[in-house]
Amino acid sequence: MELHLAKLDSLYDFRNPTEIKGFLVDHSALIPILKEAYSVVEEFFGNDVPVVLEVVKDPEAAEFEQLFGYIKVADFSPEEAFERLSAFDDAWFLKQVDVVGGYLNFNLE
């Protein structure tokens, strides 16, 4: 498990590493999805695009947590960034919905 988490740590920036690692231990099915996701994000947003992982608590259901991958899009206009995110969703992420079970999402930052 530590090897898989170290690989993810090399791809993504962790906002709260202890919290993220604990979340991924509890939801280990997300690990291979996250490994694959980074290369797909690069296809749509460019090589070495920063993506920050953060565990977000649902304000309406305090016991529910979700892992967000925030894609840093400083190099794009808001319109172009949203178009790229939509293309990423259509081409890849929406096909992962059954696997991620609502515990993973991507957004722009």
PyMOL commands that set and color helices and strands:
alter all, ss='L'
color gray80, all
select helices_A, chain A and resi 2-11+17-26+30-45+78-91+93-100
alter helices_A, ss='H'
color red, helices_A
select strands_A, chain A and resi 13-14+51-58+61-71+104-108
alter strands_A, ss='S'
color yellow, strands_A
deselect
rebuild
show_as cartoon
